[in-house]
Amino acid sequence: MMRPVTTHAAVIPTAGLVASPAAPEAPAGAHPMALPCGTALWLLPQRAVWWPAESMVLVADVHFGKAATFRRAGQPVPHGTTGDNLARLDALLRATGARHLVFLGDFLHARTGAADALWQQLQPWREQHGAVHMTLVRGNHDAHAGDPPAALGIALVNEPWAPVQGVPMLACHHPQKAGGATVLAGHLHPTVTLRGMARDRLRLPCFDWSPGLLVLPAFGAFTGTSSLPPAPDALRFAVAADRVCRVPPG
């Protein structure tokens, strides 16, 4: 059981949010978060958000086919990134037992990367998880790369999309504010830089929260990152190896 987390009254309440006996146990290393509407989420070290009440897990910016796109342009980038992404998605689904996987945009990187070799890897993976409903909220890269093949059985929606009617939470790709609803988004690939006593620095992917908006770190194994300064009212939760830690302000 995780220790309650205290936080500033002006930001999202996380104090006292723990897994109850009636709910699935929190995956190892997860950080609890309660949205203003009372919805309980977990921030996962797998760079994903787990919504246990809906058996739903959300990831952003997988960018399938990105390495292949670079190789087609003559860039010496590594092979195996698709296999790594799929293995990590497998582990995520095992850890949560999710019945619904939501991609918050940029499932594909570019049309040039959407080749037969990619579908030959994705199709058997999708068949292995035939009982899991999957939804893609189209992102900017998806608009250029095109939709994944219908054979993958992934539902396609545009942002903003309400995963559950009656719950004021919206799934998007682009960060945005939406009145009284909380938006979960990607696109920015946020990171945080931690500074040590010996003037050393460590840059880690992070979840970025400001009132009404939670931006997820990029899930993809071969994606860039952003070090944009946080908003004055932001909280950041660093993904440090096998756990998610709240980063002290300042």
Phi and psi in degrees as a GROMACS rama.xvg file:
@    title "Ramachandran Plot"
@    xaxis  label "Phi"
@    yaxis  label "Psi"
@TYPE xy
-83.3119  148.184  MET-2
-72.3251  137.652  ARG-3
-57.0658  147.809  PRO-4
-112.897  125.705  VAL-5
-91.2768  152.691  THR-6
-153.347  172.804  THR-7
-71.1068  141.496  HIS-8
-64.6567  -22.1723  ALA-9
-84.2149  -5.27092  ALA-10
-118.305  -174.02  VAL-11
-58.0866  133.135  ILE-12
-76.7414  124.327  PRO-13
-121.286  -8.16383  THR-14
-63.1625  134.515  ALA-15
78.1081  2.56482  GLY-16
-85.3089  108.275  LEU-17
-135.121  165.004  VAL-18
-68.6439  131.128  ALA-19
-91.9888  163.16  SER-20
-59.7719  -26.3838  PRO-21
-83.1338  -11.5539  ALA-22
-106.749  159.874  ALA-23
-60.326  146.616  PRO-24
-62.6739  145.154  GLU-25
-67.027  135.875  ALA-26
-59.7343  153.417  PRO-27
-57.5884  136.634  ALA-28
79.3316  2.64136  GLY-29
-76.0861  156.195  ALA-30
-116.923  129.505  HIS-31
-75.5183  149.128  PRO-32
-148.599  132.576  MET-33
-113.076  122.736  ALA-34
-73.44  160.326  LEU-35
-56.0614  -27.835  PRO-36
-78.286  -5.19921  CYS-37
98.3793  -4.59582  GLY-38
-66.2429  129.737  THR-39
-95.5812  125.872  ALA-40
-123.921  164.549  LEU-41
-126.581  132.602  TRP-42
-88.948  122.962  LEU-43
-103.28  146.366  LEU-44
-66.5104  -13.0273  PRO-45
-77.4357  11.4411  GLN-46
64.652  45.3723  ARG-47
-142.723  165.952  ALA-48
-115.44  132.964  VAL-49
-110.555  125.762  TRP-50
-113.134  88.5385  TRP-51
-63.1114  -35.0781  PRO-52
-61.092  -27.8267  ALA-53
-108.727  5.37832  GLU-54
48.394  46.5022  SER-55
-122.587  135.149  MET-56
-122.015  139.723  VAL-57
-123.255  136.098  LEU-58
-132.627  159.44  VAL-59
-130.288  145.601  ALA-60
58.6478  61.0633  ASP-61
-74.9727  -38.4654  VAL-62
57.2261  51.4291  HIS-63
-58.2105  138.901  PHE-64
85.6845  3.28811  GLY-65
-67.2366  -45.2955  LYS-66
-62.2484  -40.5418  ALA-67
-63.3592  -36.7671  ALA-68
-61.8096  -42.5037  THR-69
-66.817  -40.4872  PHE-70
-65.3628  -36.4373  ARG-71
-63.6457  -26.0717  ARG-72
-88.8913  6.85658  ALA-73
86.4859  12.4272  GLY-74
-89.7105  134.911  GLN-75
-81.8154  79.6741  PRO-76
-108.233  157.965  VAL-77
-70.1974  155.187  PRO-78
-90.1452  166.07  HIS-79
93.1171  2.22412  GLY-80
-69.1233  -34.0868  THR-81
-64.537  -44.9726  THR-82
-60.4858  -38.4447  GLY-83
-65.1496  -45.1034  ASP-84
-60.7539  -43.2985  ASN-85
-66.9794  -39.0229  LEU-86
-63.6908  -38.4189  ALA-87
-71.7284  -35.1167  ARG-88
-65.7162  -39.6417  LEU-89
-56.3237  -49.1508  ASP-90
-62.6699  -37.7246  ALA-91
-65.1783  -44.0404  LEU-92
-67.6365  -36.0023  LEU-93
-66.07  -42.6788  ARG-94
-65.7806  -33.8271  ALA-95
-101.152  -26.8422  THR-96
68.052  24.8935  GLY-97
-60.0715  143.507  ALA-98
-100.887  -6.73776  ARG-99
-143.05  123.259  HIS-100
-112.094  123.398  LEU-101
-113.619  126.882  VAL-102
-98.4666  118.597  PHE-103
-87.3497  59.3141  LEU-104
85.2547  158.793  GLY-105
56.2585  48.6153  ASP-106
-63.1275  -44.8229  PHE-107
-105.947  154.302  LEU-108
-92.7396  -48.2985  HIS-109
-157.294  158.035  ALA-110
-61.042  -34.1834  ARG-111
-68.4159  -20.7781  THR-112
-90.1168  -10.8113  GLY-113
-86.0981  66.859  ALA-114
-101.576  170.758  ALA-115
-56.8532  -36.5912  ASP-116
-59.9273  -35.8214  ALA-117
-68.156  -46.6624  LEU-118
-65.8691  -30.9026  TRP-119
-66.5567  -23.8148  GLN-120
-86.9949  -39.6109  GLN-121
-73.796  -35.418  LEU-122
-62.7277  -50.0069  GLN-123
-65.1899  -33.0446  PRO-124
-62.3423  -43.3541  TRP-125
-64.3341  -38.4952  ARG-126
-66.4568  -31.956  GLU-127
-64.7448  -26.6024  GLN-128
-115.307  41.5609  HIS-129
-61.7436  -25.1745  GLY-130
-81.7421  -8.62737  ALA-131
-93.9192  122.258  VAL-132
-73.2124  137.652  HIS-133
-128.031  138.528  MET-134
-132.37  136.359  THR-135
-112.127  120.065  LEU-136
-87.4271  110.656  VAL-137
-59.2223  136.816  ARG-138
-111.504  -174.006  GLY-139
-66.8961  -36.9879  ASN-140
-69.9585  -34.6175  HIS-141
-63.7784  -33.7665  ASP-142
-61.8632  -32.9737  ALA-143
-90.2847  -35.4744  HIS-144
-79.0777  -25.5311  ALA-145
94.1274  164.542  GLY-146
-74.1398  150.43  ASP-147
-65.184  157.468  PRO-148
-57.9974  145.751  PRO-149
-59.6956  -27.5162  ALA-150
-61.8977  -20.4869  ALA-151
-74.5449  -14.9419  LEU-152
64.9701  41.2451  GLY-153
-108.459  121.26  ILE-154
-68.4296  140.085  ALA-155
-115.24  127.879  LEU-156
-137.338  160.691  VAL-157
-103.744  154.914  ASN-158
-81.2962  153.096  GLU-159
-78.7252  144.788  PRO-160
-125.609  131.558  TRP-161
-92.905  108.233  ALA-162
-61.3637  -35.4603  PRO-163
-134.028  120.726  VAL-164
-63.2996  136.801  GLN-165
91.3899  -9.60402  GLY-166
-106.102  121.159  VAL-167
-76.1758  63.0545  PRO-168
-135.045  133.109  MET-169
-120.338  139.081  LEU-170
-99.1166  125.486  ALA-171
-136.395  171.562  CYS-172
-99.5526  -50.0467  HIS-173
-84.5113  130.659  HIS-174
-59.0608  135.326  PRO-175
-163.794  160.003  GLN-176
-101.349  148.65  LYS-177
-141.213  60.5535  ALA-178
60.0001  -123.853  GLY-179
-86.4127  -0.597  GLY-180
-91.162  155.777  ALA-181
-96.5573  131.808  THR-182
-102.289  132.8  VAL-183
-106.913  127.765  LEU-184
-145.514  175.597  ALA-185
-129.605  -126.172  GLY-186
75.6896  -41.6896  HIS-187
-86.2808  -18.1294  LEU-188
52.1565  55.0282  HIS-189
-66.8387  147.917  PRO-190
-136.163  164.107  THR-191
-131.254  142.864  VAL-192
-104.045  120.236  THR-193
-97.0668  137.165  LEU-194
-113.707  131.897  ARG-195
-96.0052  177.556  GLY-196
-69.2584  -24.9599  MET-197
-99.4273  29.0435  ALA-198
63.9114  19.4734  ARG-199
-88.088  159.953  ASP-200
-132.636  146.85  ARG-201
-134.866  123.105  LEU-202
-103.25  124.404  ARG-203
-128.27  147.251  LEU-204
-64.6138  153.45  PRO-205
-150.16  160.691  CYS-206
-90.1262  138.035  PHE-207
-120.213  116.693  ASP-208
-112.515  129.471  TRP-209
-132.436  154.181  SER-210
-48.8708  120.035  PRO-211
90.2067  -1.34438  GLY-212
-147.928  124.835  LEU-213
-118.741  117.428  LEU-214
-101.659  126.028  VAL-215
-86.7302  150.567  LEU-216
-68.2837  158.391  PRO-217
-66.5575  134.824  ALA-218
-83.1527  -33.1361  PHE-219
-58.1012  144.872  GLY-220
-75.1119  -17.9383  ALA-221
-130.699  69.438  PHE-222
-130.887  154.713  THR-223
-78.0601  173.168  GLY-224
-131.657  164.393  THR-225
-123.331  139.354  SER-226
-115.668  35.2617  SER-227
-60.8541  141.673  LEU-228
-64.8853  143.48  PRO-229
-71.6302  158.227  PRO-230
-65.1808  155.352  ALA-231
-56.9436  -30.0034  PRO-232
-100.766  18.5633  ASP-233
-86.4503  151.597  ALA-234
-117.224  143.438  LEU-235
-125.08  141.905  ARG-236
-124.279  108.452  PHE-237
-79.2292  142.757  ALA-238
-92.9954  101.508  VAL-239
-108.136  91.4208  ALA-240
58.8812  -102.669  ALA-241
-105.166  18.009  ASP-242
-152.777  161.585  ARG-243
-107.97  128.841  VAL-244
-125.926  136.749  CYS-245
-71.1312  133.917  ARG-246
-92.2914  124.026  VAL-247
-58.8117  142.641  PRO-248
-65.9317  157.124  PRO-249
